[in-house]
Amino acid sequence: MNILGWTIMVAFGSNAAI
């Protein structure tokens, strides 16, 4: 698991949550 992929996943999750 690379940091880039993890960051993108977190960013998408935050966008969906908002």
KAMO-V476529 format. One line per field, one symbol per residue. ss: DSSP state (H for helix, E for strand, - for the rest). phi: phi as a letter, one per 30 degrees, with the letter a starting at -180 (. if undefined). A space follows every 50 residues. Layout:
ss: ???
phi: ???
This chain:
ss: --HHHHHHHHHHHHHHH-
phi: .ddeeddddddddddddd
